[in-house]
Amino acid sequence: MFDEDITVSVTKRYVVWAEGSIALKTDDLEKAEILYTDKCKEHYDDVHGRFEIGRHVLDDGVVKTIGEEI
């Protein structure tokens, strides 16, 4: 299903896929990141957005803020 939908979106650089369908097609990375983060917040309590070196660590595939209990 994703592959069939994505082929029609080759004119956009970023595609946000959420809840079984394309939620956004855009050339703006910031808009794509914001929508992706918002969609994640609907399902998870500990969403951090973009991984930032020096601010976050990766623990068993999960992004955590430095100092946050792992």
FIVODO-361125 format. One record per residue (C-alpha): x, z, y; residue in three letters. Coordinates in steps of 0.5 Angstrom, whole numbers, padded with zeros to 4 digits, always signed. Example, Ala and Ser with C-alpha at 12.3 -4.5 7.8 and 13.67 -1.06 7.14 Angstrom:
FIVODO-361125
+0025+0016-0009Ala+0027+0014-0002Ser
This chain:
FIVODO-361125
+0000+0000+0000Met+0006+0002+0005Phe+0009-0005+0004Asp+0003-0009+0005Glu+0002-0006+0011Asp+0009-0005+0014Ile+0010-0013+0013Thr+0005-0014+0019Val+0009-0009+0024Ser+0016-0013+0024Val+0015-0014+0031Thr+0016-0006+0033Lys+0023-0002+0031Arg+0019+0004+0029Tyr+0013+0006+0025Val+0010+0012+0024Val+0007+0013+0017Trp+0002+0019+0016Ala-0004+0021+0012Glu-0004+0014+0008Gly-0003+0009+0014Ser+0001+0007+0020Ile-0001+0012+0025Ala+0004+0008+0031Leu+0008+0002+0031Lys+0013+0002+0037Thr+0019+0000+0040Asp+0020+0007+0043Asp+0024+0012+0039Leu+0022+0018+0043Glu+0014+0016+0042Lys+0015+0016+0035Ala+0019+0022+0034Glu+0014+0026+0038Ile+0008+0023+0034Leu+0012+0025+0028Tyr+0013+0032+0030Thr+0006+0033+0032Asp+0004+0030+0025Lys+0008+0035+0021Cys+0006+0041+0025Lys-0001+0039+0023Glu+0001+0041+0016His+0007+0046+0017Tyr+0009+0052+0021Asp+0016+0051+0021Asp+0017+0044+0024Val+0024+0043+0029His+0023+0036+0031Gly+0030+0032+0031Arg+0036+0036+0028Phe+0041+0038+0033Glu+0048+0039+0031Ile+0050+0046+0033Gly+0043+0048+0033Arg+0040+0047+0026His+0043+0048+0019Val+0041+0044+0013Leu+0039+0049+0007Asp+0037+0046+0001Asp+0034+0040+0004Gly+0030+0044+0009Val+0032+0044+0017Val+0033+0051+0020Lys+0035+0054+0027Thr+0041+0057+0027Ile+0040+0065+0026Gly+0033+0063+0023Glu+0032+0067+0016Glu+0034+0062+0011Ile
